[in-house]
Amino acid sequence: MYSSKLALPRPEFVLLITVIFMASMGTACRRTSAPAPAARQVSPDTWAVVDGRNITREDVDKAYRRMADPARALSDEEALAAKLSLLNDLILQDILLVKARTLKVEVAEKDLDQAYAEAKQNVPDEAFAQELTKRNLTIADMREGLRRQLLSQKVVDQEIVSKVNVTDQEIADFFNANKADFNLPEDSYRIAQIVITPTREPQRTNRTGDDATTPQTAATKAQMLMERLKSGASFGDLAMDYSEDAESAARGGDLGLVPLSRLKQAPAPLRDAVLQVPPGNARLVSAGGGHTIVMVIAREPAGQRDLTMPVVRDRITETLRARKEQLLRAAYLTAVQNDADVVNHLARRIVETQGKLPK
């Protein structure tokens, strides 16, 4: 039921037009097909069209400059693959931004200010300005990118997260089907983690796309998260937004119950962070330029649990809610993309040029 992994630190539509000509005095008909309309001509700098709205090369390049590590040299093929992935993200984001206007969803200025402060990760203003200059970006570019991300997330939260419901019958059915999992043969610890690595991850690992890429940015990020935890921020929310372990981030960092015998096999710093910290507290463990923030949620003594125990109901509810949310989120995002008229010109050009960077 629960993972015990403890770690350090992604048509063009062909229109067939059938015209039926009826003879004025007869009953026979003749069917002919008109030629398909010519494809719409677009500028080479137009990399995608979504319901008539252009996403340009500059839009993608700007997003790439925000996300890429300037110190890491990529081949043309690697850079183009990264931009193609970003373009797909921007296509979906564009669709969600239209949804936001329809739903009258907005981002408060204070929320944008907070997101911007978090993006800076406590970097001094002068150093942050230098980093933006290095990436050929402005503060306005950063804030607009963050605004679009926040709006997209708010749409998904309103359309999916707020509508997920777990019934008492579902909880009971889950418990009865997994009763053995609630009988602990030995003392166990329920643990959550936020993983921060000093290298870029091969894929998006959290809700915000935040990813430390150097030992320095990893250390700064770890300290920022510890400060936010001390200020009362939700561990689960921070894990979903910032953890670089995709598997546990989706569950708010939750690793489930880890038996004491398995915990003793973990590296000493991680083991001690669990055994020596009272439940409800977090400790930062650092090694090799990476960091893991470990939260001990509860210590569970050996024995059988049942549905009269709030901790059992809460755990089952969280598990079922996460399953439903993940499924509905994937279905919703697929549906809104299918409903849109999308032409990915960059993808076509890459195929046509056999993987060459469009000039």
C-alpha positions in Angstrom: 0.0 0.0 0.0 2.7 2.4 0.9 6.1 3.0 -0.6 9.1 2.9 1.7 11.6 4.4 -0.7 14.0 6.7 1.1 16.1 8.7 -1.3 18.7 11.5 -1.4 18.5 13.7 -3.2 6.3 14.2 -20.1 -3.9 17.1 -36.4 -4.1 18.5 -38.4 -7.5 17.2 -39.4 -8.0 16.1 -43.0 -11.4 17.4 -44.1 -13.2 15.3 -46.6 -16.0 17.4 -48.2 -18.7 15.4 -49.9 -21.0 17.3 -52.1 -24.2 15.6 -53.2 -25.8 16.7 -56.4 -29.4 15.7 -56.8 -31.0 15.6 -60.3 -34.0 17.7 -60.3 -36.3 15.0 -61.8 -34.4 11.9 -60.8 -33.7 9.9 -57.7 -30.0 9.1 -58.4 -27.2 11.1 -56.8 -23.6 11.7 -57.6 -20.9 12.2 -54.9 -17.7 14.1 -55.5 -14.9 15.2 -53.2 -13.4 18.7 -53.2 -9.7 19.1 -52.7 -8.6 19.8 -49.1 -8.0 23.5 -48.4 -4.5 24.6 -48.6 -2.6 24.7 -45.3 -2.5 28.1 -43.6 0.8 29.8 -44.2 2.5 31.0 -41.1 5.8 32.8 -40.3 8.9 30.6 -39.6 8.9 32.2 -36.1 5.4 30.8 -35.4 6.1 27.5 -33.7 2.5 26.6 -32.8 -1.1 27.8 -33.3 -3.7 27.2 -30.7 -7.3 28.1 -31.7 -5.9 30.8 -33.9 -3.4 32.1 -31.3 0.3 32.0 -32.1 3.0 30.7 -29.9 6.3 32.1 -31.3 9.8 31.0 -31.2 10.6 33.9 -28.8 7.9 32.6 -26.4 9.6 29.2 -26.3 13.1 30.7 -26.2 12.1 32.9 -23.3 10.7 30.0 -21.4 13.9 28.0 -22.2 16.1 30.8 -20.8 14.1 30.8 -17.6 14.4 27.0 -17.1 17.8 26.1 -18.6 21.1 26.1 -16.8 23.4 28.6 -18.6 26.5 26.8 -17.3 25.4 23.5 -18.9 26.3 23.1 -22.6 23.8 21.2 -24.6 24.0 19.8 -28.1 21.7 21.2 -30.8 19.6 18.0 -30.5 19.3 18.2 -26.7 18.4 21.9 -26.8 15.8 21.3 -29.5 14.3 18.4 -27.6 14.0 20.6 -24.5 12.3 23.4 -26.5 9.9 21.0 -28.1 8.9 19.8 -24.6 8.5 23.4 -23.4 6.4 24.2 -26.5 4.0 21.4 -25.5 3.8 22.8 -22.0 3.1 26.3 -23.4 0.3 24.9 -25.7 -1.4 23.4 -22.7 -0.8 26.6 -20.7 -2.3 28.7 -23.4 -5.5 26.6 -23.4 -5.7 26.8 -19.6 -5.2 30.6 -19.6 -8.3 30.9 -21.9 -10.1 28.7 -19.4 -9.1 31.1 -16.7 -10.7 34.0 -18.4 -13.9 32.0 -18.9 -14.0 31.0 -15.3 -13.0 34.5 -14.2 -9.9 33.1 -12.3 -7.3 35.6 -11.4 -4.0 35.8 -9.5 -3.8 38.3 -6.7 -0.8 40.6 -6.8 0.3 39.4 -3.3 0.4 35.8 -4.5 2.5 36.8 -7.5 4.8 38.8 -5.2 5.2 35.7 -3.0 5.9 33.4 -6.0 8.5 35.9 -7.3 10.2 36.0 -3.9 10.3 32.2 -3.8 11.7 32.1 -7.4 14.6 34.3 -6.1 15.3 31.8 -3.4 16.7 34.4 -1.1 19.3 35.5 -3.7 20.3 39.2 -3.2 18.7 41.6 -5.6 22.0 42.5 -7.3 23.0 38.8 -7.9 19.5 38.0 -9.1 19.6 40.9 -11.6 22.9 39.6 -12.9 21.4 36.1 -13.3 18.5 37.6 -15.3 20.9 39.5 -17.5 22.9 36.4 -18.1 19.7 34.7 -19.3 18.6 37.8 -21.3 15.5 38.1 -19.2 13.8 41.0 -17.3 11.9 41.1 -14.0 8.7 41.6 -16.1 9.5 38.4 -18.0 9.9 36.4 -14.8 6.7 37.8 -13.2 4.7 37.1 -16.4 6.0 33.5 -16.5 5.0 33.0 -12.9 1.6 34.6 -13.4 0.8 32.2 -16.2 1.9 29.2 -14.1 -0.2 30.3 -11.1 -3.2 30.9 -13.3 -2.9 27.5 -14.9 -2.6 25.8 -11.5 -5.6 27.7 -10.2 -7.7 26.5 -13.1 -6.8 22.9 -12.5 -7.4 23.3 -8.7 -10.9 24.8 -9.4 -11.9 22.3 -12.1 -10.4 19.1 -10.6 -9.0 19.3 -7.1 -11.9 21.1 -5.5 -14.4 18.5 -6.9 -12.6 15.3 -5.7 -14.7 13.5 -3.1 -14.0 10.4 -1.1 -17.0 8.6 0.4 -17.3 6.6 3.6 -18.1 3.5 1.5 -14.9 3.9 -0.5 -12.9 4.2 2.7 -14.4 1.1 4.1 -14.0 -0.9 0.9 -10.3 0.1 0.7 -9.7 -0.9 4.3 -11.4 -4.3 3.9 -9.4 -5.0 0.7 -6.1 -4.0 2.3 -6.7 -5.0 5.9 -3.4 -6.9 6.2 -1.5 -3.7 5.3 -2.9 -2.1 8.5 -1.5 -4.9 10.7 2.0 -3.8 11.6 4.4 -6.6 12.6 6.9 -4.1 14.0 7.1 -0.5 15.0 7.1 1.8 11.9 7.5 5.4 11.1 5.4 7.4 8.7 7.8 9.7 6.9 7.7 12.4 4.2 10.5 14.0 2.3 11.5 16.9 0.1 14.4 16.0 -2.2 16.7 18.6 -3.7 19.5 17.6 -6.1 22.3 19.8 -7.4 21.7 18.6 -11.0 18.9 19.2 -13.5 16.3 16.4 -13.5 15.5 14.7 -16.9 11.8 15.5 -16.5 9.4 17.8 -14.5 9.2 16.5 -11.0 6.8 18.9 -9.2 3.8 21.2 -9.7 5.9 24.4 -10.3 8.7 22.9 -12.4 11.2 24.3 -9.9 14.6 22.5 -10.2 17.9 23.3 -8.6 20.8 22.8 -11.1 24.0 23.5 -9.1 25.2 22.8 -5.5 24.8 26.5 -4.8 21.2 26.8 -5.9 20.4 23.5 -4.2 21.7 24.8 -0.9 19.8 28.0 -1.2 16.6 26.2 -2.1 17.0 23.9 0.9 17.4 26.8 3.3 14.5 28.7 1.8 12.3 25.6 2.3 13.4 25.2 5.9 12.6 28.8 6.6 9.1 28.4 5.1 8.5 25.3 7.2 9.6 27.3 10.3 7.1 29.9 9.3 4.2 27.4 9.3 4.0 26.4 5.6 2.5 23.0 4.8 5.1 20.3 4.3 2.9 18.6 1.8 2.3 21.7 -0.3 6.0 22.5 -0.4 6.8 18.9 -1.4 4.3 19.0 -4.3 5.7 22.4 -5.4 9.5 21.9 -4.9 10.6 18.3 -4.3 12.7 16.9 -7.1 11.6 13.3 -6.5 8.7 12.9 -8.8 7.3 9.8 -7.2 6.9 11.2 -3.6 6.3 14.8 -4.7 3.0 13.8 -6.2 1.9 12.5 -2.8 3.1 15.6 -0.9 6.4 13.9 -0.1 4.7 11.0 1.7 6.7 7.8 1.8 4.1 5.9 3.8 5.1 3.6 6.7 8.7 2.6 6.9 9.4 -0.4 9.3 12.0 0.1 11.9 14.1 -2.8 10.6 14.3 -1.1 7.1 14.9 2.3 8.6 18.0 0.9 10.4 19.4 0.0 7.0 19.3 3.6 5.7 22.4 5.8 5.7 23.1 7.0 9.3 22.2 10.7 8.7 18.8 9.8 7.4 18.2 7.1 10.0 19.1 9.4 12.8 16.9 12.2 11.4 13.9 9.9 11.8 14.8 8.2 15.1 16.0 11.3 16.9 13.3 13.8 15.8 9.9 14.0 17.5 6.9 13.4 15.2 5.7 16.7 13.5 9.2 18.0 13.1 11.5 18.2 10.0 15.3 17.9 9.7 17.6 18.8 6.8 20.0 16.1 5.8 22.8 17.1 3.3 25.3 15.0 1.4 27.2 15.2 -1.9 25.7 18.6 -2.8 22.1 17.2 -2.4 19.6 17.7 0.4 16.7 15.8 1.8 14.3 17.5 4.2 12.8 14.6 6.3 9.5 15.0 8.2 8.5 12.4 10.8 4.7 12.4 10.6 4.0 9.8 13.2 5.4 6.7 15.0 3.2 3.7 14.7 3.6 0.9 17.2 3.1 -2.7 16.1 -0.4 -4.1 16.0 -3.7 -4.1 14.0 -5.4 -0.9 13.1 -9.0 -0.4 12.3 -11.4 2.3 11.0 -12.2 3.6 14.4 -8.7 5.2 14.4 -8.6 8.7 12.8 -5.1 8.2 11.5 -6.3 5.1 9.5 -9.3 7.0 8.0 -7.1 10.0 7.2 -4.4 7.9 5.5 -7.0 6.1 3.4 -8.7 9.3 2.5 -5.4 10.9 1.4 -4.5 7.8 -0.7 -7.9 7.7 -2.5 -8.0 11.4 -3.0 -4.5 11.4 -4.5 -5.5 8.6 -6.9 -8.7 10.3 -8.0 -6.9 13.6 -8.4 -4.1 12.2 -10.5 -6.6 10.4 -12.8 -9.0 13.3 -13.2 -6.1 15.7 -13.8 -4.7 13.6 -16.6 -8.1 13.2 -18.1 -9.0 16.9 -17.9 -5.8 18.1 -19.4 -6.1 15.5 -22.2 -9.7 16.5 -22.9 -9.0 20.3 -23.1 -6.2 19.6 -25.5 -8.4 17.4 -27.7 -11.1 20.1 -27.7 -8.6 22.7 -29.0 -7.4 23.2 -32.6 -3.7 22.8 -32.2 -1.0 22.8 -34.9 2.5 22.2 -33.7 4.6 23.7 -36.5 7.9 23.1 -34.7 7.3 19.3 -34.5 6.4 19.2 -38.2 9.6 21.1 -39.2 11.8 18.9 -37.0 10.4 15.9 -38.8 10.7 17.5 -42.2 14.3 18.5 -41.6 15.2 15.2 -39.9 16.0 16.8 -36.6 17.7 20.0 -37.7 17.2 23.2 -35.7 14.9 25.5 -37.6 16.7 28.5 -38.9 
